[in-house]
């Protein structure tokens, strides 16, 4: 091989065929002679017949061919390769190097042909650009116009076939070959001046120009970081595959009216009018789904890219999803079945960004359970949780979601907390996991079931409160996956609760907290409440939950913590603590709850308990027998919110008058506050007051005092037995108290803790004179029989008629 006598450098970005044609024109030799001089038209050897010689060396060159061209022309070998489409391999198209063919089914690869800019051809005297052969080239950003697709003389796709080897090319002219059978010596076929082609000219700031600039910049850098790719930059091949997938759906499912709202009018008009010709020389294009392969016109490519960038070029995920949702909705209404699984078939080579946008767009159209599986309300992604991850999450979840979360996630009306709480807990387990509804419920101990999950989740969706609730559940699932929590609820569910709060302990709790043990109902309720605290299971799973009268029991259990005192609540918490410690769980708290900060920014219908003034709540609930209902109505919150606050912050104990207590049916409670164990022991045992005297002084019945004494373990004595046995009242003391100091018999009996009748009988036995009944007779008798020292004469006193003196 010999070097060429004339050297001519290629233009920047010029393809190999354009440069060779320009060289042929410069040297005025046939195009085939130029190819022969470069060693491209040598006869194939027998062993190479399996790999026929290519007809278009602009696609790719072998190393030997590149070496030959570099030697003959004096160009650098890398520059020779850069004049072929191999320069864009792996960035804008894919090439089968063995066959030297562009993959037409990926990345909008064009098998042949080239668009062109007439102004650029005029500026460079007919020299072409390699990038015009890309399926992604549709506009010239230098001259602000849509590229021309065909020769406007012969209506054929330009450069669809290599230039005739027997002709002398003229740059800037259509080099379409003559018809078959024509004279090979004919100089050219069409010979149309391409620099005079009429094209659509647009402003420099037009969306078409901006889209073309963005695409070419991404191809040159090989990476995209715009729009949805700002957070997760992707290789250009992935981004172009995703643009192709979205553009194909846009062109397929959007009618002209839909496109008019997305595409500038002049571009849409060009798209609708400049359709591919029906020229028989053109290879038939796929019409079943426009955009599935490289669009035949620049206008169609521009429309597809502009509409696709309205999705993938948006920075906000919700905006991108909304732009794509219209297309998905039309596809679902048509023959194409679009689901969370079929959207993956939109195109090969796509990545996670498009999948995220697809799931976000499809989210509102999915069932609530699928929205949790694909996390469409937060970070959309296919279910990926492994069995181990699901098991670990279940150990961190109670069977009924924490009450402070349930009151925040509750809908405005119509959802019982006992039904909602286990459904929400199972829903957290389904986030990002391929779990069926029944399977999710079974992992948490069947506190709910698949049917309940489906109904409740659909109810939340129907009431337009599902999206923030689903977002909260997804956040909670991620928090549990990423953090350790102090309680293993799986172990708590497996504990034996049959010996929780036995009767003896219950009585002791009531005694220390000055509460009445009541009937067996209160004890059963307390056991069920403790069971729910410790295990995280619903009340009906407690060993002591009744099998009959369930509705009444549930109602009483719900009101159990409304009116309990702080001391009583603390006593039960101590019981729970001792139970947990006794099972070897000293390192775990009795109860725990995730931080409520995760719910910030969500438009939840439930009231935030932290926003309620506890002092005001105590003020409006104090003195009510069942305060939660009235307080909830006054505060405008749910009754569950009030009950939660009263459980965590019991109403401080305040003494009630006996009249108030009697009106509220809380006489025993009021008497217990006045007659504590210490006070009753002091008055009955130390001061020897009788049960009747104590009852009269406090203002309650004697039976109330008797019950309190039995509750405190104080054994009551029989009337007079204590004094008869110990003879503690002698004559001198009784005479001094009654006669000299003029105390009443009732006052003396109260001090000695006995009855007035016993004191009268004792006075008779000791010979102590008694005053007549009535205030006037008593004063008269005492004045008459009192000596100068103020003491009554024994003789006169003995003549007095004994009578029962009334208290004065």
C-alpha positions in Angstrom: 0.0 0.0 0.0 1.1 3.5 -0.8 0.4 6.8 1.0 -1.9 9.2 -0.7 -0.2 12.0 -2.7 -2.7 14.6 -1.3 -3.4 14.9 2.3 -6.8 16.3 3.5 -7.7 16.4 7.2 -11.3 15.5 8.3 -13.5 18.1 9.9 -14.1 17.7 13.7 -16.9 15.2 14.2 -17.0 14.2 10.5 -17.8 10.6 9.7 -15.5 8.4 7.6 -17.8 8.2 4.6 -18.1 12.0 4.3 -14.4 12.4 4.5 -13.7 9.8 1.9 -16.3 11.3 -0.4 -14.8 14.7 0.1 -11.3 13.3 -0.7 -12.7 11.7 -3.9 -14.2 15.0 -4.9 -10.9 16.8 -4.1 -8.8 14.4 -6.2 -11.5 13.9 -8.8 -11.3 10.2 -8.7 -14.2 7.7 -8.4 -15.2 6.7 -4.9 -14.4 3.1 -5.5 -10.8 4.0 -6.4 -10.4 5.8 -3.0 -11.7 2.7 -1.2 -9.3 0.5 -3.1 -6.4 2.7 -2.3 -7.2 2.4 1.4 -7.4 -1.4 1.1 -11.1 -1.5 1.8 -12.1 -3.2 -1.5 -9.7 -6.1 -1.6 -11.0 -9.6 -2.4 -12.0 -11.6 0.6 -9.9 -14.8 1.4 -11.7 -18.1 1.4 -11.4 -18.5 5.2 -13.1 -15.1 5.6 -16.2 -16.0 3.6 -18.1 -16.5 6.8 -17.7 -12.8 7.6 -18.6 -10.9 4.4 -17.1 -7.5 3.8 -19.2 -4.7 5.2 -21.0 -2.3 3.0 -20.7 0.6 5.4 -17.3 1.1 7.1 -18.6 4.1 9.0 -20.2 1.8 11.5 -17.0 0.2 12.6 -13.5 -0.7 11.3 -11.4 -3.7 12.0 -7.9 -3.1 13.5 -6.3 -4.0 10.2 -8.5 -1.6 8.3 -7.8 1.2 10.7 -4.1 0.5 10.4 -4.3 0.7 6.6 -6.2 3.9 6.6 -3.9 5.5 9.1 -0.8 4.5 7.1 -2.2 5.7 3.7 -3.7 9.0 5.0 -1.2 9.8 7.7 -4.0 10.2 10.3 -3.7 8.9 13.9 -5.3 5.5 14.3 -7.5 6.7 17.2 -8.8 9.5 15.0 -9.7 7.0 12.3 -11.8 5.0 14.8 -13.3 8.2 16.0 -14.9 8.8 12.6 -17.0 5.7 12.9 -20.1 5.0 15.1 -17.8 2.9 17.3 -17.0 6.3 18.8 -20.5 6.3 20.4 -20.6 2.6 21.3 -21.7 2.1 24.9 -22.8 5.7 25.2 -25.4 6.3 22.5 -25.8 3.0 20.7 -24.6 -0.6 20.7 -22.7 -2.3 17.9 -22.3 -5.9 17.1 -18.6 -5.8 16.1 -18.6 -9.2 14.7 -21.3 -8.4 12.2 -20.5 -4.7 12.1 -24.2 -3.8 12.7 -25.9 -1.3 14.9 -28.4 -2.9 17.3 -31.6 -1.4 16.1 -33.6 -2.8 19.0 -31.7 -0.9 21.7 -31.0 2.8 22.3 -32.8 3.8 19.1 -29.9 2.6 17.0 -30.2 3.5 13.3 -29.2 0.7 10.9 -28.6 3.1 8.1 -29.1 6.6 6.9 -28.5 10.0 8.4 -30.4 13.2 9.1 -28.7 16.5 8.2 -28.7 20.2 8.8 -28.8 22.1 5.5 -27.1 25.2 7.0 -24.2 23.1 8.4 -23.7 21.5 4.9 -23.6 24.9 3.4 -21.1 26.2 6.0 -18.8 23.2 5.5 -19.2 22.8 1.7 -21.1 19.6 2.1 -19.3 17.9 5.0 -21.5 15.8 7.2 -21.5 15.1 11.0 -21.2 11.7 12.5 -23.7 12.5 15.3 -26.4 13.0 12.6 -26.4 9.3 12.2 -27.6 8.8 15.8 -31.2 8.1 16.5 -30.9 10.7 19.2 -30.1 13.6 16.8 -33.2 15.5 15.8 -32.1 19.2 15.9 -29.1 21.4 15.2 -28.4 23.6 18.2 -26.0 25.8 16.2 -28.6 26.9 13.7 -31.7 26.2 15.8 -33.7 24.0 13.4 -35.1 20.5 13.1 -32.8 18.2 11.1 -34.0 17.1 7.7 -34.8 13.4 7.3 -34.9 12.9 3.6 -33.8 14.4 0.4 -36.6 16.7 -0.8 -35.9 15.7 -4.4 -36.1 11.9 -4.3 -37.9 11.7 -0.9 -35.4 9.0 0.1 -33.6 8.8 3.4 -30.2 10.3 2.8 -27.1 8.1 3.0 -29.2 5.0 3.5 -26.8 3.2 1.2 -23.1 3.8 0.6 -22.2 6.0 -2.3 -21.8 4.4 -5.7 -18.2 3.1 -6.2 -18.5 4.0 -9.9 -19.5 7.7 -9.4 -17.7 10.9 -8.5 -19.3 12.3 -5.3 -20.2 16.0 -5.0 -20.4 17.2 -1.3 -23.7 18.7 -0.4 -25.6 16.8 -3.1 -27.9 13.8 -2.7 -25.9 10.8 -3.6 -28.8 8.3 -3.9 -27.9 5.6 -6.3 -29.6 5.4 -9.6 -32.3 2.8 -10.2 -31.2 -0.7 -11.0 -30.3 -1.3 -14.6 -29.1 2.3 -15.1 -25.7 3.0 -16.7 -23.0 2.5 -14.0 -21.1 5.3 -15.7 -23.8 7.8 -14.9 -22.3 10.4 -12.5 -25.0 10.4 -9.9 -28.6 9.5 -9.2 -30.7 12.3 -7.6 -28.1 15.1 -7.3 -30.5 17.3 -5.3 -28.8 20.2 -3.5 -29.3 19.3 0.2 -28.3 22.8 1.4 -31.5 24.2 0.1 -33.8 21.8 2.1 -36.7 23.4 3.9 -36.7 22.7 7.6 -38.5 23.9 10.7 -36.6 26.8 12.3 -37.0 27.4 16.1 -35.8 29.9 18.7 -32.6 29.1 20.4 -34.4 28.8 23.8 -37.0 26.4 22.4 -37.7 23.2 24.3 -36.5 21.2 21.3 -33.1 22.9 21.3 -32.8 22.5 25.1 -33.7 18.8 24.8 -31.1 18.2 22.1 -28.4 20.0 24.0 -29.1 18.0 27.1 -29.1 14.7 25.1 -25.8 15.4 23.3 -24.1 16.6 26.5 -25.1 13.4 28.2 -23.8 11.3 25.3 -20.5 13.1 25.3 -19.9 12.7 29.1 -21.4 9.2 29.2 -23.3 10.1 32.4 -26.5 11.8 33.4 -27.1 13.9 36.6 -30.2 16.0 35.7 -33.8 15.7 36.9 -34.5 12.4 38.5 -30.9 11.4 38.1 -29.6 14.2 40.3 -29.8 12.0 43.4 -28.7 8.8 41.5 -26.5 9.6 38.5 -26.7 6.9 35.8 -24.7 5.9 32.7 -25.9 7.4 29.5 -26.9 4.0 28.1 -29.3 3.4 31.0 -30.8 6.9 30.8 -31.2 6.7 27.0 -32.9 3.3 27.5 -35.3 4.9 30.0 -36.0 7.9 27.7 -36.7 5.5 24.9 -39.1 3.4 27.1 -41.1 6.5 28.2 -41.1 8.2 24.8 -42.4 5.0 23.2 -45.4 5.0 25.6 -46.0 8.7 25.1 -46.1 8.3 21.3 -48.2 5.2 21.6 -50.9 6.2 24.1 -51.2 10.0 23.9 -53.5 11.3 21.2 -52.9 14.7 19.5 -55.1 16.5 22.1 -52.9 15.1 24.9 -49.7 15.9 23.1 -50.9 19.5 22.5 -50.8 20.1 26.3 -47.2 18.9 26.4 -45.5 19.8 23.1 -45.1 23.2 21.5 -47.6 23.7 18.7 -45.1 24.1 15.8 -43.2 20.9 16.8 -46.4 19.0 17.1 -47.6 20.2 13.8 -44.4 19.1 12.2 -44.8 15.7 13.9 -48.3 15.3 12.6 -47.6 16.4 9.0 -44.0 15.2 8.4 -44.9 11.5 8.6 -42.7 8.9 7.0 -43.3 8.6 3.3 -44.7 5.5 1.6 -41.8 5.3 -0.7 -41.2 1.7 -1.7 -37.5 2.2 -1.5 -37.8 2.8 2.2 -37.6 -0.1 4.5 -40.9 -0.7 6.3 -41.0 0.7 9.9 -42.7 -0.7 12.9 -46.1 0.9 13.4 -47.4 -1.1 16.3 -45.7 1.0 18.9 -44.1 4.2 17.7 -40.8 4.8 19.4 -40.0 1.2 20.1 -37.3 1.6 17.5 -35.6 4.7 16.3 -38.3 7.2 15.1 -38.2 7.7 11.3 -38.5 11.5 11.6 -36.8 14.2 13.6 -40.1 15.7 14.6 -41.3 12.4 16.0 -38.0 12.0 17.9 -38.3 15.5 19.3 -41.9 14.9 20.4 -40.9 11.7 22.1 -37.8 13.2 23.8 -39.7 16.3 25.0 -42.5 14.3 26.6 -40.1 11.8 28.1 -38.0 14.6 29.7 -41.2 16.0 31.3 -41.0 12.8 33.3 -37.4 11.9 33.8 -36.2 15.5 33.6 -38.3 16.6 36.6 -36.5 17.0 39.9 -39.5 16.2 42.1 -40.6 12.6 42.1 -44.3 13.5 42.6 -44.3 15.8 39.6 -42.6 13.2 37.5 -45.0 10.5 38.6 -48.0 12.8 37.9 -46.7 13.4 34.3 -46.4 9.6 33.7 -49.6 8.7 35.4 -51.8 9.9 32.5 -50.0 7.5 30.2 -50.2 4.6 32.6 -53.9 5.3 33.0 -54.5 5.2 29.3 -52.5 2.1 28.9 -54.5 0.4 31.7 -57.8 1.5 30.0 -56.6 0.0 26.7 -55.4 -3.4 25.8 -52.0 -3.1 27.6 -52.1 -4.5 31.1 -50.0 -2.2 33.3 -49.2 -3.5 36.8 -46.3 -3.3 39.2 -44.8 -6.3 37.6 -45.5 -5.6 33.9 -44.0 -2.1 33.9 -40.6 -3.8 34.1 -41.1 -4.9 30.4 -41.2 -1.3 29.1 -37.7 -1.8 27.7 -34.4 -3.5 28.1 -31.5 -1.8 29.8 -33.6 0.4 32.1 -32.4 1.2 35.6 -33.8 1.9 39.1 -34.7 5.6 38.4 -37.4 4.8 35.8 -38.6 1.9 38.0 -39.0 4.4 40.9 -41.0 6.8 38.8 -43.1 4.1 37.3 -44.1 2.7 40.7 -44.7 6.2 42.1 -47.0 6.9 39.1 -48.7 3.5 39.4 -49.1 3.8 43.2 -52.5 5.4 43.5 -53.8 2.8 41.0 -52.6 -0.1 43.2 -54.3 -1.8 46.1 -53.2 -0.4 49.5 -51.3 -3.7 50.3 -49.4 -3.4 47.0 -48.6 0.2 47.8 -46.9 -1.0 51.0 -45.1 -3.8 49.2 -43.7 -1.4 46.6 -43.4 1.6 49.0 -45.0 3.8 46.3 -45.7 6.6 48.8 -42.1 7.1 49.9 -39.2 5.5 48.0 -40.8 3.3 45.3 -39.0 0.0 44.7 -39.8 -3.6 44.1 -40.2 -5.8 47.2 -36.7 -6.8 48.3 -37.0 -7.8 52.0 -35.5 -11.2 52.7 -37.0 -13.8 55.1 -34.4 -12.9 57.6 -35.2 -9.2 57.5 -38.9 -9.9 57.9 -38.2 -12.1 60.9 -36.0 -9.5 62.5 -38.7 -6.9 61.9 -41.3 -9.1 63.5 -39.3 -9.4 66.7 -39.4 -5.6 66.9 -43.1 -5.3 66.3 -45.9 -5.8 68.8 -49.0 -7.6 67.6 -51.0 -4.4 68.2 -49.3 -1.2 67.1 -48.2 1.2 69.9 -51.3 3.2 71.2 -49.5 6.6 70.7 -49.1 5.7 67.0 -52.6 4.3 66.6 -54.3 7.5 67.8 -52.2 9.5 65.3 -52.9 7.2 62.4 -56.6 6.8 63.2 -59.1 8.0 60.5 -61.6 10.7 61.4 -64.4 8.2 62.2 -65.5 4.6 62.1 -62.4 2.6 63.2 -62.2 0.8 66.5 -58.7 0.9 67.9 -58.8 -2.8 68.9 -59.3 -3.6 65.1 -57.1 -0.9 63.7 -54.0 -1.5 66.0 -53.3 -5.1 64.9 -54.0 -4.3 61.2 -51.4 -1.4 61.3 -48.9 -3.7 62.9 -49.2 -6.3 60.3 -49.1 -3.6 57.6 -45.7 -2.5 58.8 -44.5 -6.0 58.3 -45.6 -5.9 54.7 -43.5 -2.9 53.7 -41.1 -3.9 51.0 -41.9 -7.6 51.5 -43.5 -10.2 49.3 -46.0 -11.2 52.0 -49.6 -12.2 51.5 -52.1 -10.6 54.0 -52.7 -13.8 55.9 -49.0 -14.6 56.1 -48.3 -11.1 57.6 -51.0 -11.6 60.2 -49.8 -15.1 61.1 -46.2 -13.9 61.8 -47.5 -11.6 64.6 -49.6 -14.3 66.2 -52.9 -14.0 64.3 -53.9 -10.8 66.2 -55.7 -10.0 62.9 -56.3 -11.9 59.7 -56.0 -11.3 56.0 -59.7 -10.3 55.5 -59.5 -7.7 58.2 -56.3 -6.3 56.7 -57.9 -6.0 53.3 -61.1 -4.3 54.6 -59.4 -1.9 56.9 -56.7 -0.8 54.5 -59.4 -0.3 51.8 -61.5 1.7 54.3 -58.5 4.0 55.0 -58.0 4.5 51.3 -61.7 5.3 50.6 -61.7 7.9 53.3 -58.8 9.8 51.7 -56.4 9.4 54.6 -54.4 6.5 53.3 -51.4 8.3 51.8 -50.0 9.9 55.0 -50.8 6.7 57.0 -48.9 4.6 54.4 -46.0 7.0 54.5 -45.8 6.7 58.3 -45.9 2.9 58.1 -43.0 2.9 55.6 -41.0 5.3 57.7 -41.6 3.1 60.7 -40.6 -0.1 58.9 -37.3 1.5 57.8 -36.7 2.8 61.3 -37.1 -0.7 62.8 -34.9 -2.2 60.1 -32.1 0.3 60.7 -32.2 0.5 64.5 -32.1 -1.8 67.5 -35.0 -1.5 69.9 -35.0 -2.5 73.6 -37.8 -5.1 73.5 -38.0 -8.5 71.8 -41.8 -8.7 71.2 -41.5 -12.2 69.7 -40.2 -13.4 73.1 -42.8 -11.4 74.9 -45.6 -13.1 73.0 -44.2 -16.5 74.0 -44.2 -15.8 77.8 -46.5 -17.7 80.2 -49.0 -15.1 81.6 -51.1 -17.5 83.6 -49.6 -16.4 87.0 -49.8 -12.6 86.2 -51.3 -10.7 89.1 -52.6 -13.4 91.4 -55.4 -12.6 93.9 -53.1 -12.1 96.9 -51.0 -9.6 94.9 -54.1 -7.8 93.6 -55.4 -7.3 97.1 -52.1 -6.0 98.3 -51.9 -3.6 95.3 -55.4 -2.3 96.2 -54.4 -1.9 99.9 -51.3 0.0 99.2 -53.0 2.3 96.7 -56.1 2.7 98.9 -58.4 1.2 96.3 -61.2 -1.3 96.8 -60.4 -4.7 95.4 -64.0 -4.8 94.3 -65.5 -7.8 92.6 -63.5 -10.2 90.5 -64.2 -8.1 87.4 -61.8 -5.4 88.3 -59.0 -7.9 89.0 -59.6 -9.6 85.6 -59.5 -6.3 83.8 -56.3 -5.4 85.6 -54.7 -8.7 84.5 -55.7 -8.1 80.9 -54.4 -4.6 80.9 -51.1 -5.8 82.3 -51.0 -8.6 79.7 -51.5 -6.1 76.9 -48.8 -3.8 78.3 -46.2 -6.5 78.6 -46.9 -8.7 75.5 -48.1 -6.1 73.0 -51.0 -8.5 72.2 -54.7 -7.5 72.2 -56.7 -7.9 75.4 -58.7 -10.9 74.1 -55.5 -13.0 74.0 -55.0 -12.7 77.8 -55.5 -15.9 79.8 -58.1 -14.2 82.0 -60.2 -12.8 79.1 -63.8 -13.9 79.5 -65.7 -16.1 77.1 -69.1 -14.5 77.9 -70.1 -10.9 78.3 -67.3 -9.8 76.0 -68.8 -6.5 75.0 -69.4 -5.4 78.6 -65.9 -6.5 79.6 -64.3 -4.6 76.7 -66.2 -1.4 77.6 -65.2 -1.7 81.3 -61.6 -2.4 80.3 -61.5 0.6 78.1 -62.7 2.8 81.0 -60.4 1.1 83.5 -57.6 3.6 83.3 -59.8 6.7 83.0 -60.2 7.2 86.7 -57.3 5.3 88.3 -55.1 7.2 90.7 -51.5 7.9 90.2 -50.6 5.6 93.1 -52.7 2.7 91.7 -51.2 3.1 88.3 -47.7 3.1 89.8 -48.5 -0.1 91.7 -49.6 -1.9 88.6 -46.5 -0.7 86.8 -44.4 -2.2 89.6 -46.3 -5.4 89.2 -45.5 -5.4 85.5 -41.8 -4.6 86.2 -41.6 -7.5 88.7 -43.2 -9.9 86.2 -40.7 -8.9 83.4 -37.8 -9.1 85.8 -38.9 -12.5 87.0 -38.7 -13.8 83.4 -35.0 -12.8 83.1 -35.7 -9.6 81.1 -34.2 -7.1 83.5 -32.5 -5.3 80.6 -35.8 -4.6 78.9 -38.3 -1.9 79.8 -41.9 -2.9 80.4 -43.1 -0.8 77.5 -41.5 1.2 74.7 -42.6 3.3 71.7 -40.8 4.6 68.6 -40.1 8.4 68.5 -43.0 10.4 67.3 -40.7 12.7 65.3 -41.1 10.3 62.4 -44.6 11.6 62.0 -43.6 15.2 61.5 -44.7 16.7 58.2 -47.6 14.2 57.7 -51.2 15.4 57.3 -52.6 12.9 59.8 -56.2 13.1 61.0 -55.4 11.9 64.5 -54.5 14.4 67.2 -51.0 14.6 68.5 -51.3 13.9 72.2 -48.3 16.1 73.0 -50.4 19.2 71.9 -52.9 18.7 74.7 -52.5 20.6 78.0 -52.4 17.9 80.7 -53.3 20.3 83.5 -56.4 21.5 81.6 -57.3 17.8 80.8 -57.1 17.0 84.6 -59.2 20.1 85.3 -62.1 19.1 83.0 -62.0 15.4 84.0 -61.6 15.6 87.7 -64.7 14.5 89.5 -66.3 12.7 86.6 -67.2 9.1 86.9 -66.3 8.3 83.2 -64.4 11.5 82.1 -63.0 10.5 78.7 -66.2 11.0 76.7 -67.0 14.5 77.9 -63.3 15.5 77.7 -63.0 14.3 74.2 -66.1 16.2 73.1 -64.9 19.4 74.8 -61.3 19.2 73.4 -62.5 18.1 69.9 -60.3 14.9 69.9 -61.0 11.2 69.9 -61.9 9.4 73.1 -58.9 7.1 72.5 -56.6 10.1 72.7 -58.0 11.1 76.1 -57.8 7.6 77.4 -54.2 7.3 76.3 -53.3 10.6 78.1 -55.2 9.6 81.3 -53.4 6.3 81.3 -50.0 7.9 81.0 -50.9 10.9 83.2 -53.5 9.8 85.8 -55.7 12.4 87.5 -54.0 13.6 90.7 -55.9 12.5 93.8 -57.8 15.2 95.5 -60.0 14.8 98.6 -63.7 14.6 97.8 -66.4 15.5 100.3 -68.6 12.7 101.4 -71.5 14.4 99.7 -69.6 14.7 96.4 -68.4 11.1 96.7 -71.9 9.9 97.5 -73.3 11.7 94.4 -70.6 10.1 92.2 -70.9 6.6 93.8 -67.4 6.8 95.2 -68.0 6.8 98.9 -65.5 4.0 99.5 -62.9 5.9 97.5 -63.5 9.1 99.5 -63.5 7.2 102.9 -60.3 5.5 101.9 -58.6 8.9 101.3 -59.7 10.1 104.7 -59.2 6.9 106.6 -55.9 5.6 105.5 -54.5 2.5 107.1 -52.4 4.6 109.4 -55.2 6.9 110.4 -57.7 4.0 111.1 -55.1 2.2 113.2 -54.4 5.3 115.2 -58.0 6.1 115.9 -59.3 2.5 116.5 -56.3 0.8 118.2 -54.4 3.6 119.8 -57.2 5.9 120.8 -59.8 3.1 121.3 -62.5 4.8 119.2 -65.3 2.5 118.1 -66.1 1.8 114.5 -69.4 3.5 114.9 -67.8 6.6 116.5 -65.3 6.8 113.6 -68.1 6.4 111.1 -70.1 9.2 112.6 -67.1 11.5 112.7 -66.1 10.8 109.1 -69.7 10.9 107.9 -70.0 7.4 106.5 -71.8 4.3 107.5 -70.3 1.9 110.1 -70.3 -0.9 107.4 -67.9 1.3 105.3 -65.5 1.5 108.3 -65.8 -2.2 108.8 -64.9 -3.0 105.2 -61.9 -0.7 105.4 -60.7 -2.4 108.6 -61.0 -5.8 106.9 -59.1 -4.4 103.9 -56.3 -3.1 106.1 -56.2 -6.3 108.1 -57.5 -4.7 111.4 -59.5 -7.1 113.6 -62.5 -5.4 115.2 -63.3 -6.0 118.8 -66.7 -6.7 120.4 -68.4 -3.9 122.2 -67.1 -3.6 125.9 -64.9 -6.6 125.7 -61.7 -4.6 125.7 -62.6 -2.6 128.8 -64.1 -5.5 130.8 -60.9 -7.4 130.2 -58.5 -4.6 131.1 -60.7 -2.5 133.5 -59.0 0.7 132.2 -61.8 3.0 133.5 -61.7 3.5 137.2 -64.1 5.7 139.4 -61.7 8.6 140.1 -60.9 9.1 136.4 -64.5 8.8 135.3 -65.7 11.1 138.2 -63.1 13.7 137.2 -63.9 13.7 133.5 -67.7 13.6 133.9 -68.5 15.5 137.1 -65.6 17.8 137.7 -64.8 18.7 134.0 -68.4 18.3 132.9 -67.6 16.3 129.8 -70.5 14.5 128.0 -70.8 10.7 128.1 -70.6 10.6 124.3 -67.3 12.5 124.4 -65.9 10.1 127.0 -67.1 7.1 125.0 -65.5 8.5 121.8 -62.2 9.0 123.5 -62.2 5.4 124.9 -63.4 3.9 121.7 -66.5 2.4 123.2 -70.2 3.1 123.2 -72.1 5.6 125.4 -74.3 2.8 126.8 -71.2 1.1 128.1 -70.0 4.3 129.9 -73.5 4.7 131.6 -73.4 1.1 132.8 -69.8 1.7 134.1 -70.9 4.8 135.9 -73.6 2.9 137.7 -71.2 0.2 138.7 -68.7 2.8 140.0 -71.3 5.0 141.8 -70.7 8.1 139.7 -73.8 10.3 139.7 -75.3 11.0 136.3 -76.9 14.2 135.2 -80.6 14.3 134.1 -81.2 14.4 130.4 -81.7 17.8 128.8 -79.5 20.9 129.0 -81.6 23.0 131.5 -82.1 20.2 134.1 -78.4 19.4 133.9 -77.3 22.9 134.7 -79.9 23.3 137.5 -78.9 20.1 139.2 -75.2 20.8 138.9 -75.6 24.4 140.3 -77.6 23.2 143.2 -75.3 20.4 144.2 -72.0 22.1 143.6 -70.0 23.1 146.6 -67.7 26.1 146.8 -64.9 24.3 145.0 -67.2 23.5 142.1 -67.5 19.7 143.0 -70.9 18.1 143.4 -71.8 16.5 146.8 -71.6 12.7 146.6 -74.8 12.4 148.7 -76.8 14.7 146.4 -75.3 13.1 143.3 -76.5 9.7 144.4 -80.1 11.0 144.5 -80.0 11.9 140.8 -81.9 9.7 138.5 -79.7 8.1 135.9 -80.5 8.9 132.3 -78.8 8.8 129.0 -77.2 12.2 128.5 -77.4 13.6 125.0 -74.3 15.0 123.5 -73.9 18.7 124.0 
